[in-house]
Amino acid sequence: MNKDIFLDEVISLIKDKSVKRRIRKELEDHIDDRIEYYLDSGYDEETAERKALERMGNAKEIAEDMQKLHNNKYWN
């Protein structure tokens, strides 16, 4: 699985359309930071992306957590 497929999967599970773009950007930034870390550690690009996505965890759980977080009045 690559980054875009993973992000698409997470976003497809978000019910609130008003926060989908914000959540995708936030997750993409986290993934990119992790990819950069692995690249700096000497991994090739494919392995760095794979490892970064593995560290992100389960798409369904992430979607549920992000939905709760972004529905919190703090974010609105």
N, C-alpha and C positions, 0 to 999 in steps of 0.2 A: 504494500500500500504506500502511496506517496502522500505528501503533505496536503495537496489539494483534495484528494479523495477523502482523506481523514477529516479535513475541515468541512467538506460537503456533508459527510455523514453526521458529524456533530450538529451542524446547522439545520439539517433536515429534521432533527429531533427537537429543536427549539420551537415552542408553540407561539411565543410572542414575537410577531413579525417586527415590531418596533425596535427590538434589541439585537436582531440577528446580525446586522452589519457590525455593530460594536463588539459583539462576542467573537465574531470571526476574526476581526482585526486583533483583538486582545490575544486570542489563542495563536494566531499566526506569528505575532511578535514573540510569544514564549517559545514556540517551535523554532523560529529563526535564531533566537538566542542560544538555544540548545544545540542546534546544528553548528553554529559558529564555534561553540565550545568544543564540540567533538572534532571539527576541522582543525582547530588550533591544537588539539591533542594528538593530531597526526592521522586521524581516520580519513578515508576517502569520502567523497561527497555522498555516495549511495549509502555507505555504512553509517555516516553521520546522521543522515535523514532517518534511516531505519531506527537507530538508537534513540534519537530524539522523540520519534513517534511512540516507541515502546515506553519511554519514560512518561509520556502524557497520560497513558492509561486507557481505560475503557470509554469509548465515545458516548455511550448512553449515560454513564455516570457523570461524565464531564458536562453533558448537555443539561442534566438535571441540576447539577450544582450551579452552573452558570445561569440557568433560568432563575433559580432562587436568588442568587446574588444580584442579578440585574433587575429583578422585580422588587427588590428591597427599596424602600422609599429614599434611602441614602443616594441612590443612583439617579433618581428622577428629578 
